[in-house]
Amino acid sequence: MSTKLYVGNLSFDVTENDLRDMVAQHGPVNEINVIMDKMTGRPRGFAFVTMNTEEGAKAAILALNGKDWQGRAMTVNEARPREERAGSSRGYAGESRASY
């Protein structure tokens, strides 16, 4: 069963290939998704890595969480489902609907 990992506090110069080379040392990697800033097109400093096996994911967490890479101490843990944000209704928050 595949396991998705969150990898945070990455250098803004990180590439998918760099990350794949590092994580693949701990088990087979299925997918890497470096999250990019929509405005600048540059990495936002975190990524999601899907490992093919739970064992590989655990090995990557143990080996890489807190490890200094490219001058930054990485955060590596199992990804959690995205939480709903308060007020994300996309309406006109705070605007009165009174008729004039």
CORMOWO-V690054 format. One record per residue. N is the residue number from 1. PHI is phi in degrees with one decimal (999 if undefined). D_FIRST is the distance of its C-alpha to the first C-alpha in Angstrom with 2 decimals. Layout:
N,PHI,D_FIRST / N,PHI,D_FIRST
This chain:
1,999,0.00 / 2,-77.8,3.80 / 3,-132.2,6.63 / 4,-95.4,10.11 / 5,-111.5,13.11 / 6,-97.5,16.75 / 7,-122.8,19.22 / 8,-118.6,22.76 / 9,60.5,26.36 / 10,-86.6,26.08 / 11,-62.0,29.24 / 12,-74.6,30.39 / 13,-101.2,30.71 / 14,-65.1,27.06 / 15,-117.9,25.66 / 16,-61.0,22.20 / 17,-64.9,23.12 / 18,-58.3,24.22 / 19,-66.2,21.04 / 20,-61.2,18.88 / 21,-58.9,21.21 / 22,-73.8,20.91 / 23,-73.0,17.18 / 24,-63.9,16.38 / 25,-66.4,18.44 / 26,-109.2,15.67 / 27,160.0,12.74 / 28,-66.0,11.78 / 29,-105.0,12.07 / 30,-91.7,11.08 / 31,-152.7,13.56 / 32,-129.9,16.34 / 33,-130.7,18.55 / 34,-80.0,21.73 / 35,-78.1,23.47 / 36,-107.1,27.01 / 37,-76.3,30.19 / 38,-66.9,31.54 / 39,-79.0,35.12 / 40,-99.8,35.13 / 41,76.5,32.23 / 42,-98.9,31.35 / 43,-58.7,28.12 / 44,-90.2,28.06 / 45,98.9,26.77 / 46,-148.8,23.09 / 47,-151.4,19.90 / 48,-119.4,16.25 / 49,-123.2,13.85 / 50,-100.9,10.28 / 51,-91.5,8.76 / 52,-68.4,6.57 / 53,-128.6,5.55 / 54,-65.7,6.38 / 55,-63.4,9.51 / 56,-63.2,10.54 / 57,-63.6,10.41 / 58,-63.3,12.49 / 59,-63.8,14.73 / 60,-65.7,15.41 / 61,-61.6,16.34 / 62,-61.8,18.60 / 63,-81.3,20.21 / 64,-107.5,20.73 / 65,-64.1,21.42 / 66,88.2,25.21 / 67,-71.1,25.71 / 68,-79.2,28.61 / 69,-139.1,27.82 / 70,56.2,30.54 / 71,82.2,32.58 / 72,-134.6,30.09 / 73,-82.4,28.06 / 74,-70.7,24.48 / 75,-110.4,22.44 / 76,-131.7,18.74 / 77,-153.7,16.55 / 78,-69.6,13.52 / 79,-67.4,14.51 / 80,-109.0,16.05 / 81,-59.4,17.00 / 82,-66.0,20.35 / 83,-86.3,23.30 / 84,-68.5,26.17 / 85,-88.9,29.24 / 86,-69.1,32.58 / 87,74.7,35.06 / 88,-96.3,32.81 / 89,-75.8,34.77 / 90,63.8,36.26 / 91,-88.2,39.68 / 92,-95.5,42.83 / 93,-60.9,42.31 / 94,81.1,45.60 / 95,-93.6,47.69 / 96,-73.1,50.24 / 97,-104.9,50.43 / 98,-68.2,54.12 / 99,-83.7,56.32 / 100,-107.1,59.27
